């Protein structure tokens, strides 16, 4: 965010959630006084209304600031449209409305406009395993925020990494992991997608499919040959692999 060098109006100032700070609504109410001759010119609007709002801008510090910056055009349009509608309903003279229309009623929320390339597009999650299963998987999930105040729309999650565990009979096994999850149920559990675990020694491969009913079933290959079915189960913070011989052992 520091690289963008952008200042925005803080969320609490925008919404008025913090009673200890002057909100955008309060600034507008204090600045727009019916009968003020300064508001008959665009310059008067810029000086009396939009500049006080610009003066509240501060450098972005959080993801919320960044999200609001990406919605700044929409926010400015919503606020200015609301202000104009209220003035029309109050019977404000056309001279004032024309001055408003010609004033800088955009550009007050952020020091510069966000471009499409600035849009938040993905989040990165780093999963660290430190129990019997050790290693790191870096996951990326795409998302899109359709507009100000609207919840994000999430896309697929992909990930890769390396984990290792001590098999009670085979010794240390190191696995390269790749995953692609495409669907989630109402509880947030994966209900569509796949995951592959490939032994770095080139002996074992496990390919698991995540089903809509919540089950996770796959196949085990040994030296490239099919060797049986695999079921993945998660109980609390523990993950279990059940392999063809009906043996089960915890991974973490």
C-alpha positions in Angstrom: 0.0 0.0 0.0 2.9 2.4 0.7 4.1 1.9 -2.9 0.8 3.3 -4.1 1.3 6.6 -2.3 -2.4 7.3 -2.0 -4.4 9.1 0.7 -8.0 8.3 1.4 -10.7 9.3 3.9 -10.8 6.9 6.8 -13.7 4.4 7.1 -14.8 5.9 10.4 -14.9 9.4 9.0 -16.8 8.1 6.0 -19.4 6.2 8.0 -19.6 8.2 11.2 -19.2 5.1 13.3 -16.8 6.9 15.7 -18.5 9.7 17.5 -15.2 11.2 18.4 -14.3 12.2 14.8 -16.2 14.5 12.4 -17.9 12.4 9.7 -18.3 13.2 6.0 -22.0 13.7 6.7 -21.2 16.3 9.4 -18.7 18.1 7.2 -21.3 18.4 4.5 -24.0 19.5 6.8 -21.8 22.2 8.3 -20.4 23.3 4.9 -23.7 23.5 2.9 -25.6 26.4 4.3 -28.7 27.5 2.4 -28.4 31.1 1.3 -24.6 31.1 1.4 -23.6 33.2 -1.7 -20.3 31.3 -2.0 -22.3 28.3 -3.1 -23.5 30.1 -6.2 -20.0 29.5 -7.8 -18.0 26.3 -8.5 -15.1 27.9 -6.7 -17.2 28.5 -3.6 -18.2 24.8 -3.6 -14.6 23.7 -4.0 -13.4 25.9 -1.1 -16.3 25.5 1.3 -17.3 21.9 0.7 -14.9 19.7 -1.2 -11.6 21.0 0.2 -12.6 20.4 3.9 -13.3 16.8 2.8 -10.0 16.5 1.1 -8.3 17.8 4.2 -9.4 14.6 6.1 -7.5 12.3 3.7 -4.6 10.3 5.2 -2.2 7.7 3.8 -3.7 4.2 3.4 -2.8 1.9 6.2 -5.2 -1.1 6.0 -6.9 -3.4 3.6 -10.1 -1.6 4.3 -8.5 1.7 3.1 -7.3 -0.1 0.0 -10.8 -1.5 -0.7 -12.4 1.9 -0.2 -9.9 3.4 -2.6 -10.9 0.9 -5.2 -14.5 1.9 -4.7 -13.8 5.7 -4.5 -15.5 6.6 -7.7 -18.7 4.8 -6.6 -18.5 6.4 -3.1 -18.1 9.9 -4.5 -20.9 9.4 -6.9 -23.2 8.1 -4.2 -22.4 11.0 -1.9 -22.6 13.8 -4.5 -25.9 12.3 -5.9 -27.4 12.3 -2.4 -26.3 15.9 -1.8 -27.8 17.1 -5.1 -31.1 15.2 -4.5 -31.5 16.8 -1.1 -30.8 20.2 -2.5 -33.5 19.7 -5.2 -36.0 18.5 -2.5 -35.2 21.6 -0.5 -35.9 23.9 -3.4 -32.4 25.2 -3.7 -32.1 27.7 -6.7 -30.8 26.5 -10.0 -27.8 28.8 -9.7 -26.6 26.8 -6.8 -27.3 23.5 -8.4 -25.4 24.6 -11.6 -22.5 25.7 -9.5 -22.5 22.3 -7.7 -22.5 20.5 -11.1 -19.5 22.4 -12.3 -17.5 22.0 -9.0 -15.0 19.3 -8.2 -17.5 16.9 -6.7 -15.3 14.0 -7.5 -11.7 13.5 -6.4 -12.4 14.5 -2.8 -12.4 11.0 -1.3 -8.9 9.8 -2.6 -5.8 11.7 -3.7 -6.0 9.9 -7.0 -8.4 7.5 -8.8 -7.8 3.7 -8.7 -7.3 1.9 -11.9 -8.5 -1.6 -12.8 -5.0 -2.9 -12.3 -5.2 -1.7 -8.6 -8.2 -3.9 -7.8 -7.8 -6.5 -5.1 -7.9 -9.8 -6.9 -6.6 -12.5 -4.6 -5.6 -13.4 -1.1 -2.6 -15.6 -0.1 -2.8 -18.0 2.8 0.3 -19.7 4.2 -0.6 -23.0 6.0 2.2 -24.1 8.4 2.1 -27.7 9.6 4.1 -28.4 12.8 2.7 -31.6 14.2 3.4 -35.1 12.9 2.8 -33.6 9.5 5.4 -30.9 8.9 5.8 -28.4 6.1 4.2 -25.4 4.4 1.5 -25.0 1.7 0.9 -21.6 0.1 -2.7 -21.1 -1.0 -4.1 -18.4 -3.3 -7.8 -17.7 -3.6 -9.2 -15.3 -6.1 -11.9 -12.8 -5.2 -13.7 -9.7 -6.5 -15.4 -6.9 -4.6 -18.3 -5.8 -6.8 -18.7 -2.4 -5.1 -18.6 -0.3 -2.0 -20.3 -2.1 1.0 -20.8 -5.3 -0.9 -19.3 -8.6 0.2 -16.5 -10.2 -1.8 -17.3 -12.8 -4.5 -14.8 -15.6 -4.1 -13.3 -17.8 -6.8 -11.2 -20.9 -6.8 -8.3 -21.7 -4.4 -5.1 -23.1 -5.7 -2.1 -24.1 -3.6 1.2 -26.0 -3.6 3.9 -26.8 -1.1 5.9 -29.6 0.5 5.0 -31.7 3.6 6.7 -34.6 5.3 5.6 -37.2 7.9 7.0 -40.3 9.5 5.1 -43.4 8.4 5.1 -46.1 11.1 6.4 -48.7 8.6 7.9 -46.9 5.6 9.8 -44.2 7.5 10.1 -40.6 6.4 7.9 -39.7 3.4 8.3 -36.2 1.7 5.3 -35.2 -0.5 4.9 -32.4 -3.0 1.3 -31.1 -2.6 -0.9 -29.4 -5.2 -4.5 -28.4 -4.7 -7.4 -26.8 -6.6 -10.6 -26.2 -4.7 -13.6 -25.0 -6.6 -16.7 -25.3 -4.4 -17.6 -24.8 -0.8 -20.7 -25.7 1.1 -22.7 -23.4 3.4 -20.4 -24.2 6.3 -17.3 -23.2 4.4 -16.1 -26.8 3.8 -14.6 -27.7 0.5 -17.2 -29.6 -1.6 -15.5 -29.6 -5.0 -11.9 -29.8 -6.3 -8.9 -32.0 -6.1 -5.6 -32.5 -4.3 -2.5 -34.4 -5.3 0.3 -35.6 -3.0 3.4 -36.9 -4.8 6.3 -38.6 -3.1 9.6 -36.9 -3.9 11.2 -40.3 -4.1 8.9 -41.1 -7.0 7.3 -44.1 -5.4 3.9 -42.9 -4.1 1.2 -40.7 -5.6 -2.2 -39.9 -4.0 -4.9 -38.1 -6.0 -8.0 -37.0 -4.0 -11.3 -35.6 -5.2 -13.5 -33.5 -2.9 -17.1 -34.5 -3.4 -20.3 -32.3 -3.0 -21.4 -34.5 0.0 -18.3 -33.6 1.8 -16.4 -36.9 1.3 -12.8 -36.9 0.1 -11.9 -40.0 -1.9 -9.0 -40.8 -4.1 -6.6 -43.3 -5.5 -3.1 -44.5 -4.4 -0.5 -45.3 -7.0 2.8 -47.0 -6.2 5.6 -46.8 -8.8 3.0 -45.6 -11.3 0.6 -48.6 -10.8 -2.8 -48.3 -9.2 -2.6 -49.7 -5.7 -5.9 -48.9 -4.0 -8.4 -46.4 -2.7 -7.7 -43.6 -0.3 -10.1 -41.6 1.9 -9.2 -38.3 3.5 -11.0 -37.4 6.8 -10.6 -34.3 9.0 -11.5 -34.4 12.7 -10.8 -31.2 14.5 -7.2 -30.3 13.9 -6.3 -33.8 12.8 -6.2 -35.2 9.3 -6.3 -38.9 8.5 -5.6 -40.9 5.4 -7.2 -44.3 5.1 -5.5 -46.5 2.6 -6.6 -49.7 0.9 -5.4 -52.1 3.6 -7.9 -50.4 5.9 -5.1 -49.0 7.9 -5.4 -45.5 9.3 -2.8 -43.2 10.8 -2.9 -39.5 11.8 -1.0 -36.9 9.7 -1.1 -34.1 12.3 
